[in-house]
Each structure stands twice: as C-alpha cells, then as structure tokens.
Amino acid sequence: MVNAGIVLDQILTGLSIGSWLFLVSIGLSLVFGVLGVLNFAHGVLFAMGAYVTVSAVSSSIGNFWIGVVAAGVVVGVLGIIIEMGFIRRLYGRAEEELEQLLLTFAFVLILEDGIRMVFGSGTRQIDPPSAFGFDIVVAGYSMSSYRVFVILVSFAVMGGILLTLKTTNFGRLVRATSSDRDMASLLGVNVPRLYTMVFFIGAALAGIGGAFAAPLQSVTPALGETVIIEAFIIVVIGGLGSFVGTFFGAYLVGIMIAVGSIFAAGAGQLFPFIALILVLLLKPEGLTGGANT
C-alpha cells in the first residue's frame, strides 16, 4: 500500500537521482546551446568519468577527490580531441547536424569497446568518501549525506554557469556566438577556439558527473547508453539549449524515476518517456522556451 511516507522517501531519492542527471545533462545542453551539436557520445564520456574515479579509488592513490579532478581533466581533454580532430571538420556542411550525430554515435561504439578492453565487462562499485558516512535526518526522514552533497553540487554548478554567462567576458562571447556564429566571427571572436573551450567544459562536466555518480550506482560499460537516453529526455523537456530548463528537467525526471517505481515495476522508466511525448505534443520548445534561458 502506498502512503505519504513512502512517496516522500521516494521524492528524496528522486532529488538525488536528479542531481547527478543534471551534472551530465547540463554539459549536453551547453554544447548544443552554443555549438548546435547534439553530442551522442556524451553518455559514454559520463561513463568514462565514472571509470576514472573508480580506478583512482581502487588504485594505490585511493582518493576519491583526486578521482573527481582526474575525471574532469581526462574526459575534458578527450572532448578537446573529439571536437578539434573530428567535429570541427563538419561545421558549415549542408548536412552538418546529421553528420555530427553519426560521428558522435561512432565514438559511442569506439569508446564503449575501449572501456571493455581496459576495464572488462564486469560491474565496478565504490563507496562514498568516508567523510560522508552519516545520514541527515529531517522531520523523521533520513538521507545519505553524500546524496545531499551531490544535490548541493548541482545547485553550485547551475549557479556558476549562470553567473559566468551573465557577468564575465567569456560568458558574453559564448552568448554572442550561440546567437550568431558568423557575426561573432566578423567581430573578431575566435570562434573555433571558443567552441573547443565550450566542448571541453561540456565534456569535463560529463566526466565530473560520472565521478559523483560512481558511489551511487553500479558502474558498467553500458552505463553511458542509459544515461544518454535520460539526458536527451531532460534537455528536450527543459528546452534544447536551455540551462534553467535542464536543471528543472533533471530533477523532474529524477523524481519520476523514483516515484514511478512505487506504482509498478518499470513505471519509473516509463514516466519520463510519457512526459517527453506530452512536451513534444503540447510544448515542443520545452518547459522554459528553448536555448539560452
């Protein structure tokens, strides 16, 4: 029997799921909002971040925080290689969007097989840092302190992105370039370098998202496949390229996944797709109205 206590407990779990879904989805939204690239490889970059962190914790280093930093750097550098070496060659082509999607899907297959070759096909798991070995109890409901920490990280990342975009010169260049790439180039903006920097940030966010998610779930080579589907649902629900929409969409999907599992097996995975269909039919620009919001 479903009661209010169970529902509230699942909502808290959904907030935790939404927090790390946001960390991966915001990078996908950033890259699309600025470059116009739907990076299908974003999910496998998330998985690579998780594996880098698991390796750091399991090795002689044995430090989760070093793993988080390493995940951001390693995956970010891989993002630079993908953008500079491959995606950049497709800008301006007649079928640019389709070719970018096919190219990034090819990287999904390549990188996923690479993960299997290096780490095997087995499941990896790590525990949260020892500093978070306690629960936080509010009004009789407890939640892992690590889950609360990841939620706070998602809020900090969202605030940092908005602050950067609105108050810094880099943010102004990003907004100008996303609005009109050709005009920004004529005004002296080094668009290729800016694109590479944005792609690096987006990939690094995926890696960091994987790092923070690693203690919360099993890490497998197929992790990226599940995550990229959920991330695409989130950015469509929120509005393609909308950072605020991605934030709310991630938490909405996280809650639907958690609460849906109360009512029927598999319903948690079904509800986000129903929400996606409704948004596409009733509000195709997304909950917040599209890019740069």
C-alpha positions as CSV (number, residue, x, y, z in Angstrom):
1,M,0.0,0.0,0.0
2,V,1.3,3.4,-1.0
3,N,1.3,6.0,1.8
4,A,2.6,9.6,2.1
5,G,5.7,8.5,3.9
6,I,6.8,6.1,1.1
7,V,6.1,8.8,-1.5
8,L,8.1,11.4,0.3
9,D,11.0,9.0,0.8
10,Q,11.0,8.3,-3.0
11,I,10.9,12.0,-3.7
12,L,14.0,12.5,-1.7
13,T,15.6,9.6,-3.7
14,G,14.4,11.3,-6.9
15,L,16.2,14.5,-5.9
16,S,19.4,12.6,-5.5
17,I,18.9,10.9,-8.9
18,G,18.1,14.3,-10.5
19,S,21.2,15.9,-9.1
20,W,23.7,13.7,-10.9
21,L,21.4,13.6,-14.0
22,F,21.7,17.3,-14.1
23,L,25.5,17.2,-13.9
24,V,25.6,15.1,-17.1
25,S,22.7,16.8,-18.9
26,I,24.0,20.4,-18.4
27,G,27.1,19.6,-20.4
28,L,25.0,18.2,-23.2
29,S,22.8,21.3,-23.1
30,L,25.8,23.6,-23.1
31,V,27.3,22.0,-26.1
32,F,24.1,22.1,-28.0
33,G,23.2,25.6,-27.0
34,V,26.5,27.1,-28.1
35,L,27.8,24.8,-30.8
36,G,24.5,23.3,-32.0
37,V,26.0,19.9,-31.7
38,L,23.8,17.0,-30.3
39,N,26.7,15.0,-28.8
40,F,25.5,11.4,-28.7
41,A,28.9,10.4,-27.1
42,H,28.1,12.5,-24.0
43,G,26.8,9.4,-22.2
44,V,30.0,7.4,-22.7
45,L,32.0,10.4,-21.6
46,F,30.0,10.3,-18.4
47,A,30.8,6.5,-18.0
48,M,34.5,7.2,-18.6
49,G,34.4,9.8,-15.8
50,A,33.0,7.1,-13.5
51,Y,35.7,4.6,-14.5
52,V,38.5,7.1,-14.0
53,T,37.2,7.8,-10.5
54,V,36.7,4.0,-9.7
55,S,40.3,3.5,-10.9
56,A,41.7,6.3,-8.7
57,V,39.8,4.9,-5.6
58,S,40.8,1.3,-6.3
59,S,44.5,2.1,-7.0
60,S,47.3,3.0,-4.7
61,I,46.1,6.6,-4.9
62,G,43.0,5.6,-3.1
63,N,41.5,9.1,-3.1
64,F,38.0,9.9,-4.3
65,W,38.6,13.6,-4.8
66,I,41.7,13.0,-6.9
67,G,39.5,10.8,-9.0
68,V,36.9,13.6,-9.4
69,V,39.6,16.0,-10.6
70,A,41.2,13.4,-12.9
71,A,37.8,12.5,-14.4
72,G,37.1,16.2,-15.3
73,V,40.6,16.6,-16.8
74,V,40.9,13.3,-18.7
75,V,37.3,13.5,-20.1
76,G,37.7,17.2,-20.9
77,V,40.9,16.6,-22.8
78,L,39.2,13.7,-24.7
79,G,36.4,16.2,-25.5
80,I,39.0,18.6,-27.0
81,I,40.4,15.8,-29.2
82,I,37.0,14.9,-30.4
83,E,36.0,18.5,-31.2
84,M,39.3,19.6,-32.7
85,G,40.1,16.5,-34.6
86,F,36.7,15.5,-35.9
87,I,33.6,17.6,-35.2
88,R,35.3,20.8,-36.3
89,R,35.6,19.4,-39.8
90,L,31.9,19.2,-40.1
91,Y,30.9,22.8,-39.3
92,G,29.2,24.6,-42.1
93,R,28.4,21.5,-44.1
94,A,24.9,21.1,-45.7
95,E,24.1,18.0,-43.6
96,E,26.1,19.2,-40.6
97,E,23.6,18.1,-37.9
98,L,23.1,14.6,-39.2
99,E,26.8,14.1,-39.8
100,Q,27.7,15.3,-36.3
101,L,25.1,12.9,-34.8
102,L,26.5,9.9,-36.8
103,L,30.1,10.9,-35.9
104,T,29.4,11.1,-32.2
105,F,27.5,7.8,-32.3
106,A,30.6,6.2,-33.8
107,F,32.5,7.5,-30.8
108,V,30.0,5.8,-28.6
109,L,30.8,2.4,-30.1
110,I,34.6,3.1,-30.1
111,L,34.8,4.4,-26.6
112,E,32.5,1.8,-25.1
113,D,34.5,-1.0,-26.6
114,G,37.7,0.7,-25.4
115,I,36.2,0.7,-21.8
116,R,35.5,-3.0,-22.1
117,M,39.1,-3.7,-23.3
118,V,40.7,-1.8,-20.5
119,F,38.3,-2.4,-17.6
120,G,36.4,-5.6,-18.7
121,S,32.7,-6.1,-18.8
122,G,32.2,-6.6,-15.1
123,T,30.5,-4.3,-12.6
124,R,32.5,-1.9,-10.5
125,Q,31.4,-0.3,-7.3
126,I,32.9,2.2,-4.8
127,D,31.7,3.6,-1.5
128,P,31.2,7.4,-0.9
129,P,34.1,9.2,0.8
130,S,34.4,8.3,4.5
131,A,33.6,11.9,5.4
132,F,30.0,11.3,4.3
133,G,29.5,8.2,6.4
134,F,26.4,9.5,8.1
135,D,22.8,10.3,7.3
136,I,21.0,13.6,7.6
137,V,17.6,13.4,9.3
138,V,14.9,16.0,8.6
139,A,11.3,15.6,10.0
140,G,11.9,11.9,10.6
141,Y,13.2,11.2,7.1
142,S,16.8,10.3,6.6
143,M,19.0,10.8,3.6
144,S,22.6,10.0,2.9
145,S,24.9,13.0,3.5
146,Y,26.7,12.1,0.3
147,R,23.4,12.4,-1.7
148,V,22.7,15.7,-0.1
149,F,26.2,16.8,-1.0
150,V,25.7,15.9,-4.7
151,I,22.4,17.9,-4.7
152,L,24.3,20.9,-3.4
153,V,27.0,20.4,-6.1
154,S,24.3,20.5,-8.8
155,F,23.0,23.8,-7.4
156,A,26.5,25.2,-7.3
157,V,27.2,24.2,-10.9
158,M,24.0,25.7,-12.1
159,G,24.7,29.0,-10.2
160,G,28.3,29.0,-11.5
161,I,27.2,28.6,-15.1
162,L,24.5,31.3,-14.9
163,L,26.9,33.7,-13.2
164,T,29.7,33.0,-15.7
165,L,27.3,33.6,-18.7
166,K,25.9,36.8,-17.4
167,T,28.8,38.5,-15.7
168,T,32.0,37.5,-17.5
169,N,33.5,38.4,-20.8
170,F,33.8,34.7,-21.7
171,G,30.0,34.4,-21.0
172,R,29.2,37.3,-23.2
173,L,31.3,35.8,-26.0
174,V,29.5,32.5,-25.6
175,R,26.1,34.1,-25.7
176,A,27.0,36.2,-28.7
177,T,28.4,33.2,-30.6
178,S,25.5,31.0,-29.8
179,S,23.2,33.7,-31.2
180,D,25.1,34.3,-34.5
181,R,28.3,32.4,-35.2
182,D,29.1,34.3,-38.4
183,M,28.5,37.7,-36.9
184,A,30.7,36.9,-33.9
185,S,33.5,35.8,-36.2
186,L,33.3,39.0,-38.2
187,L,33.5,41.0,-34.9
188,G,36.8,39.3,-34.2
189,V,35.8,36.4,-31.9
190,N,38.0,33.3,-32.4
191,V,35.0,31.0,-32.8
192,P,37.0,27.7,-33.3
193,R,38.9,28.3,-30.0
194,L,35.7,29.3,-28.2
195,Y,33.9,26.2,-29.5
196,T,36.8,24.0,-28.3
197,M,36.7,25.6,-24.9
198,V,32.9,25.1,-24.6
199,F,33.2,21.5,-25.7
200,F,36.0,20.9,-23.1
201,I,33.7,22.3,-20.4
202,G,30.8,20.2,-21.5
203,A,32.9,17.0,-21.6
204,A,34.5,17.8,-18.3
205,L,31.1,18.3,-16.7
206,A,30.1,14.8,-18.0
207,G,33.2,13.3,-16.5
208,I,32.7,15.0,-13.2
209,G,29.0,13.9,-13.2
210,G,30.2,10.3,-13.7
211,A,32.7,10.7,-10.9
212,F,30.0,11.9,-8.4
213,A,27.5,9.2,-9.6
214,A,30.0,6.4,-9.2
215,P,29.3,5.8,-5.5
216,L,25.6,6.0,-6.1
217,Q,25.2,3.2,-8.6
218,S,27.0,0.3,-10.3
219,V,29.5,1.2,-13.0
220,T,29.4,-0.8,-16.2
221,P,30.5,-0.3,-19.8
222,A,26.8,0.2,-20.8
223,L,26.3,2.9,-18.2
224,G,26.6,5.6,-20.9
225,E,23.8,4.1,-23.0
226,T,21.2,4.5,-20.2
227,V,22.4,7.9,-19.2
228,I,22.4,9.5,-22.7
229,I,18.8,8.5,-23.2
230,E,17.8,10.1,-19.9
231,A,19.9,13.2,-20.7
232,F,18.2,13.6,-24.1
233,I,14.8,13.4,-22.4
234,I,15.9,16.0,-19.9
235,V,17.2,18.5,-22.4
236,V,14.1,18.1,-24.6
237,I,11.7,18.5,-21.7
238,G,13.6,21.5,-20.4
239,G,14.1,23.0,-23.9
240,L,17.1,22.3,-26.2
241,G,20.0,24.5,-25.1
242,S,18.1,25.9,-22.0
243,F,20.3,25.7,-18.9
244,V,17.5,26.5,-16.5
245,G,15.2,24.1,-18.3
246,T,17.9,21.4,-18.0
247,F,18.1,22.0,-14.2
248,F,14.3,21.6,-13.6
249,G,14.0,18.8,-16.2
250,A,16.7,16.8,-14.5
251,Y,15.0,16.9,-11.1
252,L,11.6,16.3,-12.6
253,V,12.9,13.2,-14.4
254,G,14.7,12.0,-11.3
255,I,11.5,12.3,-9.2
256,M,9.5,10.5,-11.9
257,I,12.0,7.6,-12.0
258,A,12.0,7.2,-8.2
259,V,8.2,7.8,-7.6
260,G,7.1,5.8,-10.6
261,S,8.8,2.6,-9.2
262,I,6.3,2.7,-6.3
263,F,3.3,2.0,-8.5
264,A,4.5,-0.7,-10.9
265,A,7.7,-2.4,-11.9
266,G,9.3,-0.4,-14.7
267,A,7.0,2.5,-14.3
268,G,9.9,4.7,-13.2
269,Q,11.5,4.3,-16.6
270,L,8.2,4.7,-18.4
271,F,7.1,8.1,-16.9
272,P,9.9,10.2,-18.3
273,F,9.0,8.9,-21.8
274,I,5.4,9.8,-21.3
275,A,6.5,13.3,-20.1
276,L,8.7,13.6,-23.2
277,I,5.8,12.8,-25.5
278,L,3.5,15.3,-23.8
279,V,6.1,18.0,-24.0
280,L,6.7,17.3,-27.7
281,L,3.0,17.4,-28.4
282,L,1.9,20.3,-26.2
283,K,5.0,22.5,-25.7
284,P,7.7,21.4,-28.2
285,E,10.0,24.4,-27.3
286,G,10.3,22.9,-23.8
287,L,9.2,24.0,-20.4
288,T,11.4,27.1,-20.4
289,G,11.1,28.1,-24.0
290,G,14.4,27.0,-25.7
291,A,18.0,27.9,-25.8
292,N,19.9,30.4,-23.6
293,T,17.3,30.6,-20.9
